[in-house]
């Protein structure tokens, strides 16, 4: 089975596999994050429970990371509530079986629930570590995004 991710932005579903295959489909209704606008995730991976962290700019010089949104298989939830203000968001996810959805953008995370400011510059502490986040380009003026982890 091809493992990757799928996202729904502005009524267009985009699936991305490990080989960077992209397929576009147009659902009849735009998909919203659970509970309305915001950034949401669904665990469609069949890899057990998944923990998700996000990173995004809060101003030109500060990045914020938040985690962990924990999802069982086939569960969906919102991690950022309200209309999305940034074009780019970043995420990192780990499954119970050790699989990770990761990228090349380094941000600080904690082993416990966390909210960190300046997470692109500072990462000190016993339970802190750097993690590679994937970039999400939401496009312009998209109020919500739902990402399926597969």
N, C-alpha and C positions, 0 to 999 in steps of 0.2 A: 504494500500500500504506500502510495506517495505521501510523505509527511511534509507539511508546510503550514500555510495559513491562508485564510480567506477573510476578506473584509468587505463591508458594505458601506459605500460612501455616496451620498446624494442620489440614492436610488440605483446605483450600479454596484453589482457584486464583482469583486476581483479575487481570484484565487491564485496563490503563488506557491508553487511547490519547491522542493529543494533544488531542482534544476532550473529555477527561475521561469517556469512556464507561467504565463498569465492568460487567463480567460475572462472575458467580460460578458456579463449577462445583465439584462435590464428587468428587475422584478416589477410587478404591477404597482406595488406601493413602496415608497422609500423606507428603508429600515432605520429604525431609531434605536438608540441605546435603551436598555430596559428602563422603564419609568420616565421616558421622554428624552430630552436632549442630554448630551454628554458623551463621554467615552466609555464604552462597554466592551466586555469580552465574553465569549462563550467557549467552554471547554468541549470541543468536539474531537479530542485526541485519542480517546481510548487508552490513555496512559495513567489513569488514576487521577488523584487530586492534583491541581495545578495552582501554583502561587505566582502572582503577577505584580510587578512593580512598574510604575510609569515615571517618566522624566519630562519636564517641559520648562520653558523659560518663564520667569515671573517678571523680569525686566531685562534690559540689554546686558546686564552684568551678572545676573543671578539665575541659577537653575535650581529647580525644586525636584526632588524625587519623593515618591510616596509608595508605600507597600505595606502589607501584602494583601492583595485581593485573592482569596482562596476559593477555588471553584471545584466542585466534584464533576465527574464526567456528565456531560450533557447539560450542565448548569450554566446560566448566564447571569451577569450582574454588571452594574455600573461602577467604575472606579473614580471618574471625574464627573460630578453632577453639574448641570447647567450648560448653557450654550458654550461651545468650544471657541476660544478666543485666538488660539494660535493655529498656524498652518501646519507646523511640525510638532509631533509628539514622539516620544520614544518609549519602548517597552522592553522588558526582560521578563521571561517566564521560565519556571522550573517545574517539572512534574515529579511525582513521588518515585518514579522509576529512574530518575536521574537525567532524563532528557531535558534540554534547555532550548528555548527559542531566544537566540542571542544575536548580537550584531557587533559592530566595531566601535560604537560610541560609548566611551567609558563614563559611568556615573557611580556614585557611592550608594550602597545599600546596607541595611542592617539585617542581622539574622532574625530580629523581632520586628513587630509593627513599627513603622517609622514615617516621619516626614522630615526631610532634610533640605536646608537652603544652602546654596553654594556647593551643591552636590557634584559639580563638575571640577571643583578645586580641592575640596577638603574631604578626607576619609580617614579619620583617626579614631581609634577606639577598639576595644576588645572584640566586639561583635560586628565591626564594620569591615566591608570589603568592596573592592571595585568589581563591577560587572559590565559586560558588553551588551548594550541596548541596541535594538533594531529601530530604524527610523520609520515613522508613519507620516506620509504626506497626505493630509486631509483634503487638500485642494483649497480653493478660496471660498470663504463664507459658508462652511459646512457646519451646521449646528450640532450634529451628532455623528458618531461613527461607531459601528459595531464590528469587532474583530473576532473571527472564529479561529481558534487555535486547533489545528488538525495534525 
